[in-house]
């Protein structure tokens, strides 16, 4: 009798694994069918028609109950991860107080990516102008994730910046 109970329990567990963890027809689904079939067959052979029908009915009812409980939305909510990660390994330009319209100077050649210094902060930058050589004035025009988007300050604007 213990063998029948263990086989039905294994069949239910494999059915739940098939529904939740391993969708599609896989080893768990086939194993579930084999476990249920072996339990029912053994019940009919060892204990007769009455116990065989009771085992068949129990297997069907437990399978329906397992499917119902497994597919409910609230069942797996308790086991799911609810923590969120809101930190970054690289601070965003906004966290470094870099604002649109600020000017800075290129530290490396922007082709189109490179390093710029805006105020006291060194940041990775991307240019929309193609290439900008080192030690050129640039203006912040936007942000893309952790990258500052800049454009070259034209020569007349550079002279007015140098005078200030």
N, C-alpha and C positions, 0 to 999 in steps of 0.2 A: 504494500500500500504506500510506503514511503517513496518508493521509486516513482509511482504515478504522480504523487504530489510534487516531487522534485522536478520531474519532466514537465509538468504543467507550469510550474514556476519559472523554469528555464525558458519555456516557450513564451511566456508573458514578457519576461525581461528582454529576450531577443526581439520580440515584436515592438516593444517600446524603443529599443535601440535602432531598429529598422526605420521607425517613423521619425524619430527625432535626430539621431546622430548620423545615420547612413541612408539617406533617401535613395529611392530606386530599388531595384531587386538586387540584393547583395547576399553575402554569406549569412548575415543576421536573419534576413527574411527566410531563406531556405532552411537555416538552422531552427528557426521558430516553427516552421511547418513540420520538420522532422521530429522535433521534440513533442509537439502536440500529437502528431500521428503515432509516435512510439508509445506515448502515454495511453492514448485511446485503444490502440491495438493490444497493449499489454493488459489493460483493464478488461477488455472483452475476452481475451484468452485465459487469464488467470482467475477472474472473478465472475464471469458470466455476462449475460445481456443487461441485467439491471445496473450493475456497477459500470459497465461500459457506456450505457446511455447517460448515467449520472456524470461520468468523466467527460463525455462529449458535450453535454449541456454546460458543465462547469467551464470547460475550455472555451466554448463560444461566448458565454457570459463574461468571463474574465477578459477575453480578447476585446469585446465591445467596450467594457469598462476601461480597459487600459488605453484603447484608442481615444475614447472620449476624454479621459483625464489628460492624456499626453498632448492632445491638440487644443486644449483650452489655453487661452492667452495668459491667464494668471498663473498657470502652473509653473512656468519657467521664469516668470518675472522675479520670483524670490531668489532664484539662483543666478540671475544675470548680474553683471558688473554695472554699478551705477556711478562709479567715480569717474570724473572727467579730468583730463589733463589740460590745464590752461597756461602752463608755463612754456617758455621757449628757451632753446640753448643760445640763440642769438637774439639780442634785443632788437625790436623794430626801430626804425628811424624816429617814429613818434615817441617811443620810450626814451630815446636819447635827446629829445627836445629839438629835433631837426624839423624845420617848418618849410612849407612851400614858399618860395620867394627868397630864401636865404642864399647867400653866396658862399662859395668855398673855393678851394684850390685843389687841383688834381695832384695826387702824390705819385701815381703811376700812369702809364699811358692807358687811356680808355679806348679799347678796341673790340667791341663796344663796352666791355666790362673792365673795371679797375677799381682803384682806391682813391677816395677823396677825403679831404679834411674840411668839415663844416663846423666852424667854431672850434671847440676843443675836442670834437669827436671825429675819429677816423671811421669811415663807413665804406662798404662795398657800393659801387655806383655803376649805373648803366647809362650810356649816352644815347640820345636820339640823333646826334649829328654825325655818326660814323666813327671817326677817330679824333681824339683830343690828346695832345701831348702832355707830358708832365709839367707842372708849375703853371698851368693855365687856369684862369678864373672860370668858374662854372656857376650856374644858378640851379637851385633845386626846383623842379617843376612837378614832381609827383613821387609816388612810392609804389613799389611792387613787392609785397611780402616784406623781406628784410633788406631790400635793395632800394637805394635812392636813385631816382631817375633825374638826370641833369642835362643841361644843354650849355654849350659854350657861350660865355659872355663875349659879345663882339668887342673889337678893339677900342672903340670910343667909350663903351661902357667900362672897359678895364681901366682906362686912364682916369675916369671919374672915381672909380673904386680906389685906385692907387693914391689919388689926391686926398681922400678921406682918411 
